[in-house]
Amino acid sequence: MLTLQVRRSRPELRPYVRTFVQRKIDLDSPVMVEPTTAQLEQILAFEFGTPSEMRWPDGRLQMVNTTSMAGAQTRFACHMHLRGGVESFGIFFLPTAFMHLFGIPGCELTNSQGDSEGMIGHSIRALWNRLGETSSFGERVLIAEEFLMCRAARTKSGNTIVAVAEYMFHHHGAVKITDLA
C-alpha cells in the first residue's frame, strides 16, 4: 500500500517552498513504476528505506541517492521503480527558490538529477541524518523548515528578471506585458 502525506510550508517559507511530501510503500507491496514527467519546480529528496531505481530510455539503471536533487524537467527523463519498503521525504521548491536559498541558478539544474550533497554541500547530509532520526512526517517538516528558515534569513532580493519570473509564476502566467514592464 502506498501512503502519501502532504503539507504546505509555514508562511515565511511560502516564497520558496510549494509543499513537503512523504511517501511510504509497505514492504509487501508490488513494484510501482512511476514516469518522471515535465515539471517546473526543483525537488530535494531524502530516501530512508529501500532504494528506488531510475530506469533510463537507453537501458541504464541507476539507484536513487539517499539525498538527491531534481531540477525542472522539460521532457520525460526516466521511469522510477519503487519497491516495498520505500520511505521518501521531499521538498518541492518554487522555480526561483534554489537561486535564493542555495545560490544555484535554475538553468544549471534544468533536466538534471543527482546527488544533492555534491550540489549544495555537507549541510544536506546533516539534514538527512536529522530527518532520519524520526519517521514522523510532522517532525520531518519541522526539521526541514528549521533548516530552510536559516537559509531564507540569508537570502538577498533577486534581480529584476527573477522578480518578473516570480510575478508571472504567482499569477499563473495570466499577466499583461504592460504590467511586467
N, C-alpha and C positions, 0 to 999 in steps of 0.2 A: 504494500500500500504506500502511496505517495502522500506525504503531508507537506503542505506549503503554509508558511506564516509570512505575513507582510505587514510592515508598519512604516508610516511616514516618519520623517525625522522631526526633531524638535524645531520650532520656528526659526531659531537662529541659524540652522544649517540648511534650511529650505532653498536658499540661493545656490546651494552646491549639491545637495543630496535629494534625489527624487524619492527613493524608497530603500528600505532594508528588507531582505528576503532570506528565509531559512527553508531549506529543502531537506527532508529526511525520507529515505526509502527503506522499508522494512527488509530485514535480512532474507526472508523467503520470497521476496518479490522477483518477478522475471526481469530480464534486461529491458530497459526502456531506451528507445532511440529517439533523440531529440535533435532536429536540424538547427544549426546556427543560422539565423536569418539576418537580414539587414536590420541594423539598429542605430540609433542616433547617439545614445549615451555610452559612457565608459563604465565598465563594471570591474570592481575589485572583489575577488572571490577567495574564500578560505575553505579548504577541504579538511575535514576531521575524521572521516570514515573511509570506506572503501574508495580507492581512487577511480575516477571516471576516465574513460578513454575518448580521445578525439580521433575519428577516422576521416582522413582527407580523401578527396576525389582521386588523387594519384596513387592511392593504396597505402600511404604512410599511416602508421599507428603511433599515437603519442599519448602518454599518460599525462593527466592534468596535474600541474604542480600544486603543492599544498597551499601556496599563495600565488594567485595568478591575476593577470590584468588583461582585459579585453577592451580594445578601443572601439570606436564607432565602426560599424561594418557596412560597406556599400554593396555587398553581394553575399551570396551563400559561401560559407567557408568550409564547414565540415559537419559531420554528424557526431553528436555526443552519445556515448553508450554508457548508460547509468545502471549500475548493478545494485543489488540489495546491499544495504549497509552504507550507502552514500549519505553523508551528512555535510551539507554545504551551507555557508553563510555568505551572502553577497550584499555589496553596497552598490546601488545604481546611482551614478552621478549624472547631473545635468551636463550638457555638452561643453560648457566652458569651465567647469569646476576643476578639472585637473590642472589647467593653467594657473588658476588662482591658488589652489591648495598645495600643489607639488611643483609648480614651475615647469610643467611639461605641456607644450602646445598640443592641442588635439590632433593636429595634422601628423605629428610624429607617432601617434597611436592608431591612426585610421588603418583598418584592415590588418591589425596585428593582434596577436595573443601571445602572452608569455609570462615569465616569472616576474612578479611584481617587486620582489625584493631587489632584483637587479635594476629595475627602473626607478624605484622610489628610495630604496636604502634599507638599512638594517632595522629601522623602526617598525617595518612591516612584519618582520619575524617576531619581534617582541609583542606586537599586536596579536598575531596568530597565537602565540603562547597564552596570552591573557584570555582570548576568546575561547581557546581550547580547554581552559580550566573550568568552564561551565557548559552545560548543554541547554541552559535556559535561553530561549530566544530573547526575552525581555532583558536579561542581564547582558547578553551579547550586544544588543542595540545600545545599551547604556555605555558599555566599554568602548564601542566604536564611536559613539557620539563624543565621549570624552577625548579620544584621540583626535577626532576631526575638529573639535572646538579649539584645541591648541593650534592646529594648523590654520583655522579660519581667523584666529586672533592675529596672525602674522600676515594676512593677505593684504595686498595693495590693490587699489582700484585699478581696473583694467583700462586699456586704451579705448579709443572711440570705436574702433571696429568691433571689439569684444562687447562693448555696451550695446551697439546696434544689434549684434547677433543675439545677445540675451533678450533684448526687447522683442525681436522677431519671434524667438522661441516662446517667450512668455505669452505672446498674442497668437500663437499657433500659425504664424505666417500671414495672418489677416491684418496687414498694415498697409498704409498708404505711403508711397515713396516720399511724398512731401513731409510726412511725419518723421520718416527716417532722416531726411536732410536736416 
